[in-house]
Amino acid sequence: QVQLVESGGGLVQAGGSLRLSCVTSGFTFSSYAINWYRQSPQKERELVAAIASFGDNTIYADSVKGRFTISRDNAKSTAYLQMDNLKPEDTAVYYCDVARVGRGQGTQVTVSS
């Protein structure tokens, strides 16, 4: 059974940091790229960051470049999103997604000004 479980969200003040985790099981993690998306009621779903299967290639949305870092540990079947210098506009539900495999339930990130 495929599972993707995000954690690490919460309430933080602007300028603060959070580290999201996506623990997975049920598929060959190292064979897939991992995507982090975010969704808020006011905005369309946005691809925040993505990382290739062996971590040798990453992409970021312009809105988070220089502040967010995506990484993965294939031995632990886990992906991470380090978020620094958070801004109120980063407030959203963040979820990890693996194409053609599945998506987690998401974790809420709220940044206060």
JOBELUR-V448236 format. One line per field, one symbol per residue. ss: DSSP state (A for helix, B for strand, O for the rest). phi: phi as a letter, one per 20 degrees, with the letter a starting at -180 (. if undefined). psi: psi as a letter, one per 40 degrees, with the letter a starting at -180 (. if undefined). Layout:
BEGIN
ss: ???
phi: ???
psi: ???
END
This chain:
BEGIN
ss: OOBBBBBOOBBBBOOOOBBBBBBBBOOOAAAOOBBBBBBOOOOOOBBBBBBOOOOOOBBBOOOOOOOBBBBBBOOOOBBBBBBOOOOAAAOBBBBBBBOOOBBOOOBBBBBBO
phi: .fcccebofrdbfgnecbceccecanbegfecfddddcbcfecfgcfeabcfgdmebcccfgfcgnddcebbcffdlcdccecdlfcgfefaedbebcgmdrbfencedcdee
psi: hhhhhiieiahiiheaiihiihhiieigdeeiihihiihideiihhhdiihideeehiiiideehedihiiigddefhiihhhifiideehihhiihhhedaiieihhhhhi.
END
